[in-house]
Amino acid sequence: MDLMFKNFILLFIILGMLHILVGKIRQKWYTETVSAVGRGSLEAVKSYLDPQNIFAAGNLFQQAKL
């Protein structure tokens, strides 16, 4: 991986971490405010980088899928 891509991934992880505490609060608005492409992209990257949900970003997706 080149340095620019690694920095992008790191930034993505850091931004995701900022939402750990508010993920459950944001669940009910998530599907209304993020496009299907945006949701799919975030879920794909998140599941690849954090398959065990250590950063708890899955909190945001759990309710939205129901």
N, CA, C and O atoms as a DFTB+ gen file, in Angstrom:
264 C
 N C O
     1  1       0.840      -1.188       0.000
     2  2       0.000       0.000       0.000
     3  2       0.880       1.245       0.000
     4  3       1.907       1.291       0.678
     5  1       0.479       2.230      -0.749
     6  2       1.271       3.456      -0.735
     7  2       0.884       4.302       0.478
     8  3      -0.155       4.079       1.100
     9  1       1.728       5.264       0.799
    10  2       1.562       6.079       1.997
    11  2       0.256       6.878       1.980
    12  3      -0.397       7.016       3.014
    13  1      -0.121       7.395       0.833
    14  2      -1.348       8.186       0.745
    15  2      -2.576       7.331       1.087
    16  3      -3.472       7.780       1.803
    17  1      -2.608       6.110       0.574
    18  2      -3.726       5.217       0.854
    19  2      -3.756       4.840       2.336
    20  3      -4.825       4.809       2.944
    21  1      -2.603       4.558       2.912
    22  2      -2.533       4.238       4.343
    23  2      -3.027       5.410       5.188
    24  3      -3.737       5.210       6.174
    25  1      -2.657       6.617       4.808
    26  2      -3.126       7.799       5.538
    27  2      -4.633       7.970       5.413
    28  3      -5.298       8.370       6.369
    29  1      -5.166       7.671       4.245
    30  2      -6.616       7.742       4.051
    31  2      -7.323       6.746       4.965
    32  3      -8.311       7.087       5.616
    33  1      -6.823       5.532       5.012
    34  2      -7.419       4.500       5.866
    35  2      -7.327       4.914       7.328
    36  3      -8.292       4.760       8.076
    37  1      -6.183       5.434       7.741
    38  2      -6.014       5.891       9.123
    39  2      -7.002       7.009       9.442
    40  3      -7.617       7.000      10.508
    41  1      -7.160       7.957       8.548
    42  2      -8.121       9.040       8.743
    43  2      -9.536       8.486       8.851
    44  3     -10.317       8.927       9.695
    45  1      -9.864       7.529       8.004
    46  2     -11.181       6.900       8.017
    47  2     -11.440       6.238       9.367
    48  3     -12.534       6.360       9.919
    49  1     -10.448       5.545       9.896
    50  2     -10.580       4.876      11.199
    51  2     -10.756       5.905      12.306
    52  3     -11.611       5.744      13.177
    53  1      -9.953       6.959      12.275
    54  2     -10.040       7.992      13.314
    55  2     -11.413       8.654      13.288
    56  3     -12.023       8.864      14.337
    57  1     -11.896       8.981      12.103
    58  2     -13.221       9.590      12.006
    59  2     -14.302       8.636      12.489
    60  3     -15.269       9.054      13.125
    61  1     -14.139       7.368      12.190
    62  2     -15.090       6.384      12.664
    63  2     -15.088       6.272      14.177
    64  3     -16.140       6.094      14.792
    65  1     -13.918       6.376      14.774
    66  2     -13.807       6.285      16.225
    67  2     -14.533       7.435      16.915
    68  3     -15.034       7.280      18.028
    69  1     -14.588       8.576      16.257
    70  2     -15.275       9.716      16.852
    71  2     -16.768       9.457      17.029
    72  3     -17.425      10.087      17.857
    73  1     -17.287       8.531      16.249
    74  2     -18.721       8.248      16.290
    75  2     -19.083       7.054      17.168
    76  3     -20.253       6.680      17.250
    77  1     -18.101       6.458      17.817
    78  2     -18.389       5.278      18.629
    79  2     -19.446       5.579      19.683
    80  3     -20.393       4.812      19.858
    81  1     -19.284       6.680      20.372
    82  2     -20.197       6.990      21.467
    83  2     -21.573       7.444      21.001
    84  3     -22.553       7.294      21.730
    85  1     -21.658       7.989      19.815
    86  2     -22.953       8.498      19.360
    87  2     -23.614       7.598      18.326
    88  3     -24.683       7.928      17.813
    89  1     -22.989       6.464      18.013
    90  2     -23.533       5.569      16.998
    91  2     -24.951       5.130      17.265
    92  3     -25.792       5.138      16.366
    93  1     -25.218       4.748      18.495
    94  2     -26.565       4.280      18.823
    95  2     -27.592       5.394      18.731
    96  3     -28.746       5.150      18.376
    97  1     -27.185       6.612      19.046
    98  2     -28.092       7.753      18.957
    99  2     -28.399       8.060      17.489
   100  3     -29.528       8.404      17.138
   101  1     -27.385       7.932      16.644
   102  2     -27.535       8.266      15.233
   103  2     -28.261       7.201      14.430
   104  3     -28.647       7.455      13.290
   105  1     -28.457       6.016      14.993
   106  2     -29.045       4.910      14.237
   107  2     -30.349       5.273      13.544
   108  3     -30.537       4.953      12.371
   109  1     -31.240       5.928      14.249
   110  2     -32.556       6.143      13.649
   111  2     -32.536       7.120      12.476
   112  3     -33.462       7.113      11.665
   113  1     -31.516       7.950      12.365
   114  2     -31.400       8.890      11.245
   115  2     -30.428       8.425      10.179
   116  3     -30.353       9.017       9.102
   117  1     -29.689       7.379      10.469
   118  2     -28.601       6.947       9.573
   119  2     -29.096       6.636       8.166
   120  3     -28.541       7.145       7.193
   121  1     -30.122       5.814       8.044
   122  2     -30.588       5.431       6.710
   123  2     -31.224       6.590       5.956
   124  3     -31.287       6.569       4.727
   125  1     -31.695       7.600       6.682
   126  2     -32.299       8.762       6.031
   127  2     -31.265       9.772       5.548
   128  3     -31.532      10.540       4.625
   129  1     -30.082       9.776       6.169
   130  2     -29.099      10.807       5.871
   131  2     -27.901      10.330       5.065
   132  3     -27.161      11.147       4.516
   133  1     -27.699       9.017       4.985
   134  2     -26.557       8.485       4.244
   135  2     -27.097       7.646       3.092
   136  3     -27.974       6.804       3.284
   137  1     -26.572       7.878       1.905
   138  2     -27.052       7.137       0.737
   139  2     -26.692       5.659       0.844
   140  3     -25.856       5.265       1.658
   141  1     -27.332       4.858       0.015
   142  2     -27.059       3.419      -0.002
   143  2     -25.596       3.162      -0.376
   144  3     -24.964       2.261       0.176
   145  1     -25.067       3.939      -1.297
   146  2     -23.660       3.802      -1.683
   147  2     -22.747       4.151      -0.515
   148  3     -21.761       3.459      -0.263
   149  1     -23.074       5.221       0.194
   150  2     -22.286       5.615       1.356
   151  2     -22.320       4.574       2.454
   152  3     -21.291       4.263       3.053
   153  1     -23.516       4.026       2.724
   154  2     -23.651       2.981       3.738
   155  2     -22.879       1.736       3.349
   156  3     -22.167       1.156       4.169
   157  1     -23.018       1.328       2.110
   158  2     -22.318       0.130       1.638
   159  2     -20.812       0.285       1.687
   160  3     -20.095      -0.640       2.068
   161  1     -20.336       1.458       1.301
   162  2     -18.893       1.720       1.337
   163  2     -18.359       1.682       2.756
   164  3     -17.342       1.045       3.029
   165  1     -19.047       2.367       3.656
   166  2     -18.604       2.402       5.044
   167  2     -18.654       1.016       5.676
   168  3     -17.728       0.628       6.387
   169  1     -19.717       0.272       5.427
   170  2     -19.830      -1.068       5.994
   171  2     -18.758      -1.999       5.447
   172  3     -18.205      -2.808       6.192
   173  1     -18.455      -1.895       4.145
   174  2     -17.441      -2.764       3.539
   175  2     -16.049      -2.482       4.107
   176  3     -15.321      -3.406       4.470
   177  1     -15.692      -1.217       4.178
   178  2     -14.384      -0.853       4.720
   179  2     -14.311      -1.221       6.194
   180  3     -13.301      -1.758       6.650
   181  1     -15.373      -0.935       6.944
   182  2     -15.403      -1.232       8.368
   183  2     -15.272      -2.732       8.616
   184  3     -14.503      -3.145       9.484
   185  1     -16.002      -3.545       7.877
   186  2     -15.937      -4.990       8.105
   187  2     -14.580      -5.562       7.706
   188  3     -14.129      -6.547       8.292
   189  1     -13.933      -4.962       6.727
   190  2     -12.604      -5.420       6.315
   191  2     -11.540      -5.040       7.340
   192  3     -10.682      -5.855       7.682
   193  1     -11.597      -3.804       7.829
   194  2     -10.576      -3.315       8.754
   195  2     -10.837      -3.693      10.214
   196  3      -9.905      -3.761      11.014
   197  1     -12.091      -3.936      10.557
   198  2     -12.452      -4.207      11.948
   199  2     -13.480      -5.342      12.019
   200  3     -14.600      -5.130      12.485
   201  1     -13.108      -6.544      11.560
   202  2     -14.072      -7.640      11.506
   203  2     -14.606      -8.071      12.872
   204  3     -15.687      -8.654      12.953
   205  1     -13.873      -7.795      13.932
   206  2     -14.326      -8.177      15.274
   207  2     -15.050      -7.032      15.982
   208  3     -15.372      -7.147      17.165
   209  1     -15.307      -5.945      15.286
   210  2     -16.044      -4.793      15.803
   211  2     -15.402      -4.194      17.057
   212  3     -16.098      -3.798      17.992
   213  1     -14.095      -4.133      17.066
   214  2     -13.370      -3.574      18.204
   215  2     -13.700      -2.098      18.384
   216  3     -13.809      -1.614      19.511
   217  1     -13.855      -1.392      17.285
   218  2     -14.152       0.038      17.358
   219  2     -15.650       0.311      17.493
   220  3     -16.063       1.469      17.555
   221  1     -16.453      -0.726      17.540
   222  2     -17.896      -0.642      17.765
   223  2     -18.649       0.191      16.726
   224  3     -19.728       0.710      17.010
   225  1     -18.098       0.315      15.558
   226  2     -18.819       1.035      14.504
   227  2     -20.046       0.245      14.064
   228  3     -20.956       0.798      13.447
   229  1     -20.071      -1.047      14.380
   230  2     -21.235      -1.865      14.071
   231  2     -22.488      -1.389      14.783
   232  3     -23.598      -1.706      14.357
   233  1     -22.329      -0.637      15.856
   234  2     -23.496      -0.092      16.561
   235  2     -24.345       0.751      15.629
   236  3     -25.572       0.751      15.726
   237  1     -23.708       1.455      14.743
   238  2     -24.415       2.321      13.820
   239  2     -25.221       1.508      12.813
   240  3     -26.316       1.918      12.428
   241  1     -24.701       0.371      12.385
   242  2     -25.343      -0.414      11.343
   243  2     -26.416      -1.362      11.866
   244  3     -27.361      -1.660      11.136
   245  1     -26.309      -1.844      13.091
   246  2     -27.209      -2.864      13.595
   247  2     -28.673      -2.438      13.506
   248  3     -29.494      -3.156      12.935
   249  1     -28.997      -1.301      14.055
   250  2     -30.388      -0.845      14.038
   251  2     -30.823      -0.479      12.624
   252  3     -31.963      -0.738      12.238
   253  1     -29.919       0.122      11.848
   254  2     -30.266       0.576      10.517
   255  2     -30.681      -0.596       9.622
   256  3     -31.497      -0.410       8.719
   257  1     -30.140      -1.801       9.849
   258  2     -30.463      -2.960       9.018
   259  2     -31.806      -3.560       9.376
   260  3     -32.397      -4.269       8.562
   261  1     -32.304      -3.292      10.577
   262  2     -33.561      -3.905      11.011
   263  2     -34.755      -3.337      10.305
   264  3     -35.883      -3.755      10.565
